[in-house]
Structure formats: C-alpha cells, structure tokens
C-alpha cells in the first residue's frame, strides 16, 4: 500500500503545484474565452 506521503504526491495536479492554482487557470481561461467571443460577436454583428 501507499504511505501517506506517496498518496498525497499522486493526487497533485499534473502541471501546477496545487489544485487551487489549477482551478484559477481554468477560470481565467474561461473568462478570457467569453470576452473574446463577446468581442467577436460585437465586431461581426
């Protein structure tokens, strides 16, 4: 079986150190895409 330390390191996100940073990147990406598509909608309307 895994020790507590091995289990904790296996549950880390693959690219960033913490899940909080990973969620922040995902949310920022979502906001940028929404603003980008809104800008396209206004420009090509």
KEROVO-935222 format. One line per 5 residues: number of its first residue (from 1); for each residue z, x, y of N, C-alpha, C. Coordinates in nm, 3 decimals. Layout:
BEGIN
NUM> Z X Y Z X Y Z X Y | ... $
//
This chain:
BEGIN
1> 0.000 0.083 -0.119 0.000 0.000 0.000 0.000 0.087 0.125 | -0.028 0.022 0.236 -0.031 0.092 0.363 0.110 0.104 0.420 | 0.133 0.214 0.489 0.256 0.224 0.566 0.235 0.150 0.697 | 0.340 0.130 0.770 0.331 0.055 0.896 0.236 0.123 0.995 | 0.240 0.258 1.005 0.154 0.330 1.098 0.006 0.317 1.059 $
6> -0.024 0.327 0.932 -0.163 0.314 0.888 -0.214 0.173 0.913 | -0.131 0.074 0.894 -0.172 -0.065 0.916 -0.200 -0.088 1.065 | -0.118 -0.034 1.153 -0.138 -0.050 1.297 -0.268 0.015 1.343 | -0.300 0.133 1.294 -0.422 0.200 1.337 -0.546 0.131 1.282 | -0.535 0.065 1.170 -0.650 -0.008 1.115 -0.680 -0.134 1.195 $
11> -0.584 -0.184 1.269 -0.603 -0.308 1.344 -0.644 -0.286 1.489 | -0.669 -0.162 1.528 -0.712 -0.134 1.665 -0.859 -0.171 1.679 | -0.902 -0.208 1.800 -1.044 -0.238 1.821 -1.128 -0.112 1.804 | -1.255 -0.127 1.770 -1.336 -0.009 1.738 -1.371 0.080 1.857 | -1.381 0.026 1.981 -1.430 0.106 2.093 -1.324 0.141 2.196 $
16> -1.227 0.056 2.216 -1.125 0.080 2.318 -0.989 0.096 2.250 | -0.891 0.140 2.326 -0.760 0.169 2.268 -0.678 0.045 2.237 | -0.695 -0.060 2.315 -0.613 -0.180 2.295 -0.701 -0.304 2.296 | -0.648 -0.409 2.235 -0.721 -0.536 2.235 -0.728 -0.594 2.375 | -0.630 -0.569 2.459 -0.631 -0.620 2.596 -0.751 -0.566 2.673 $
21> -0.780 -0.437 2.658 -0.897 -0.377 2.724 -1.026 -0.435 2.668 | -1.029 -0.458 2.537 -1.149 -0.515 2.475 -1.175 -0.656 2.528 | -1.071 -0.738 2.537 -1.088 -0.874 2.592 -1.129 -0.869 2.739 | -1.076 -0.774 2.816 -1.114 -0.762 2.957 -1.262 -0.728 2.970 | -1.312 -0.638 2.887 -1.454 -0.602 2.891 -1.540 -0.723 2.857 $
26> -1.500 -0.799 2.758 -1.576 -0.918 2.718 -1.578 -1.021 2.830 | -1.464 -1.044 2.894 -1.458 -1.142 3.003 -1.539 -1.096 3.124 | -1.530 -0.969 3.157 -1.608 -0.917 3.270 -1.757 -0.929 3.241 | -1.796 -0.899 3.118 -1.936 -0.914 3.079 -1.981 -1.059 3.093 | -1.897 -1.153 3.052 -1.930 -1.294 3.063 -1.949 -1.336 3.209 $
31> -1.860 -1.293 3.296 -1.869 -1.327 3.439 -1.996 -1.268 3.499 | -2.029 -1.143 3.466 -2.149 -1.080 3.518 -2.273 -1.156 3.472 | -2.279 -1.195 3.346 -2.394 -1.269 3.296 -2.407 -1.405 3.363 | -2.296 -1.474 3.384 -2.300 -1.604 3.451 -2.353 -1.588 3.593 | -2.304 -1.489 3.665 -2.351 -1.466 3.802 -2.498 -1.425 3.804 $
36> -2.540 -1.345 3.709 -2.679 -1.303 3.702 -2.771 -1.421 3.676 | -2.736 -1.507 3.581 -2.819 -1.623 3.552 -2.816 -1.725 3.666 | -2.704 -1.736 3.735 -2.697 -1.823 3.851 -2.789 -1.771 3.962 | -2.790 -1.640 3.981 -2.879 -1.580 4.080 -3.026 -1.603 4.044 | -3.060 -1.587 3.918 -3.197 -1.615 3.874 -3.234 -1.762 3.899 $
41> -3.140 -1.850 3.873 -3.167 -1.993 3.895 -3.194 -2.021 4.042 | -3.115 -1.965 4.131 -3.137 -1.986 4.273 -3.269 -1.924 4.321 | -3.300 -1.806 4.269 -3.420 -1.735 4.315 -3.548 -1.804 4.268 | -3.552 -1.851 4.146 -3.675 -1.908 4.090 -3.681 -2.060 4.100 | -3.590 -2.118 4.171 -3.587 -2.264 4.186 -3.696 -2.310 4.280 $
//
